[in-house]
Amino acid sequence: MIPGTCNGRQPAYWEGWPDDQRPKPAAEAAAALMKAMTRLRARLRTESAPDDMQWTWSQLTTLGRVVELGPVTASELAQAEHVRRQSMAETLAALRTGGLVSTGKDPDDGRKTLIHATPEGRALIETIPAPGWPGSVERSRLICGRASGRPC
């Protein structure tokens, strides 16, 4: 039996669809998505030359998440960004050195350290109008709505 078929045949609703537009099994779709994401990341890296940006995409998305979530632990950020804690520690060190985040003790649990966005960090995130960035969703909707004359 062929996956995604009925008794080895394609369902009737697939009749007349071009082969390249028919639904693919989940594994094929996942592999195609991974390839597309890899190409997109590579393109973003090449189109944002190091001279154009002081901050990496990882640093900006992490800063956006700190602005969005408020005081948060490094472990919570690592989990939210799907990276190892060690990788998050490096990202946060760069943001701290740049004055975009600061740390402080959790008032409820003194063993925890919370990361806060500084006013400079919040101001940087406010300059990023791209849709989908943490902390800029409402702003993006307003910009998009004004440009198109209708809500996003």
Residue pairs with C-beta under 8 A, 6 or more apart in sequence:
1 7
1 8
2 8
3 25
4 23
4 24
4 25
5 11
10 22
14 22
14 23
24 32
44 57
48 57
54 98
55 63
55 94
55 98
55 124
56 91
56 94
58 81
58 83
58 87
58 91
59 91
59 94
59 95
60 124
60 125
60 128
60 133
61 81
61 133
61 134
62 77
62 81
62 88
62 91
62 92
62 95
63 95
63 100
63 101
63 117
63 121
63 124
63 125
64 125
64 128
64 133
64 134
64 135
64 136
65 72
65 77
65 80
65 81
65 134
65 135
66 72
66 77
66 101
66 115
66 116
66 117
66 121
67 117
67 121
67 122
67 125
67 134
67 135
68 134
68 135
69 76
69 80
69 134
70 116
71 104
71 106
71 114
71 115
71 116
72 80
72 114
72 115
73 106
73 112
73 113
73 114
73 115
74 85
74 88
74 89
74 92
74 113
74 115
75 85
75 88
77 88
77 92
77 115
78 84
78 85
78 87
78 88
81 88
83 91
92 101
92 115
95 101
95 121
96 102
96 103
99 118
99 120
99 121
100 117
100 118
100 120
100 121
100 124
101 115
101 116
101 117
101 118
101 121
102 115
102 116
102 118
103 113
103 114
103 115
103 116
104 113
104 114
104 116
105 112
105 113
105 114
106 112
106 113
106 114
117 125
125 133
125 135
125 136
126 136
126 139
128 136
129 136
129 139
129 140
129 143
130 136
130 140
131 137
131 140
131 141
131 144
131 152
132 140
133 140
140 152
141 151
141 152
144 151
144 152
145 151
145 152
